[in-house]
Amino acid sequence: MDKSHEIGAQDQIPVHLPGNGSGEDPCIWSSSPEPEQKIEIGKQIFCNRSLNMKNIVAVGFDMDYTLAQYKPETFETLAYQGTVKKLVSDLGYPKELLKWSFDWKYMVRGLVLDKNRGNILKMDRHKYVKVAYHGFKELSKEDKVGTYGNTLVRNSFDEPDYALIDTLFSLAEAYLFAQLVDFKDSHPGEILGHVEDGTLKQMVAKDPKRYINEDPSIVPILQMLRASGRAVFLVTNSLWDYTNIVMNFLCGSPVVDGRTNFGWLRYFDVVITGSAKPSFFDEENRANLFEVEPETGMLINTDNGSPMPQVGDIAARLLPEDKGAHKVFQGGSVGHLHKLLSVASSPQVLYVGDHIYGDILRSKKVLGWRTMLVVPELEKEVKLLWESRNTRKELQFLRSERDRIEDEIHHLKWALKSKNPNDNAYPKIPSELDKFELEGEKVRSNHQETQRKLHQRFHEVWGQLMKTGYQNSRFAHQVKVERFACLYTSHVSNLGLYSPDKYYRTSEDFMPHEFNIVAYEPRDMEA
């Protein structure tokens, strides 16, 4: 039985994680064309909104951090080093910065940079700040509450005073921000501004294998989707020259006789480069759509996507195996794309991307496309959730005990105020109260320590990506993983583990009054 829908946005009930009954990592049976294939929990596709793939006529992909997964230890280090060099050479920062090093494991997505105060924040879905650092120094509970405890402040974590670290591209910037805050505190007046440039992609293009993970599953997935009758498209903000290098690397299209092989284009019906997302998704966008000549990168006028008479024959200059390849475009808008794909209705399109604002939010909210969010960190996080299931049950029990003891204490305190001192039971109340208060302190201390250890198991500083304590994190809720991603998974390759006609179904929503009943095991009910 396929249970992929049982772990979705609601991971409140750890006892319902699917497993094989042996205590090993949980898995489900694949619904892909391959028989008897098991899917590990870290590679499953999770469903927020039911989606029947039989209704999808076109599947699209972003490129960077979706089809192309960059290696953080090399790519983010390159981004960091490039920015530091620019700060020193272009903005006059002290040369001391050139000696700094980068810890690519330190920052996580979902953080918020308070630019004015130099603080780095992690919030829950209600925008309560749960973890806060000034540079690399943790803020005390008093400072945290004093600065961010006001409701009006919580409603204003937006640009320009705050920066949202919601893309993997931003992690190096966030780490450098923390270093600069510490540096500024010890060297007041020496920190100026910030700069970015376009040299990063130039370095990646010279040696893509150093910066991008090889993935032999990409081509089979694209082939499977096209064989199932779906149109397949690519929409990326990268320009043609860089897109061609990355996709050649991912799809294994080598240089033939000294000429670039554009064979990867056969896996796509339409390729849009230089799309300028998220404005690309605006149906009112009037940007011009140009055809791209693959060999030269030359832009050719089109009539809203339709070919215009050209001088010379571009197709004659392509390699023989590429003559059937579909055309490449630059710019334009979603209206052009719908016309090129012959899409009649927006819900017939599934778009797969990693950028919550640039890909998922706009395509879902504005267009009504169906969406899948790629969250690479999810594979490790879900496995840790499974391994921590007993700890999570223990925390559930400790919370229940804490609430029970607090109720007993309130009852006894009320009895001291309301009972007649001459009542026979009255003299026993103070000792009973002392006993429960001592027990309550032990439970609270045990709960805090257990919660801290669980937090650090996911990340020493920031904890679980999708949670802050018992609340969903801002990344999970405010950044629309719950509200705008129909599906989410750790990697594009996971699509190949499911049938292209699969019906993804969401789990049942539980309200608090239902949760306690469902969470109880039979022996709890008997007790």
Disulfide bonds with the S-S distance in Angstrom:
none
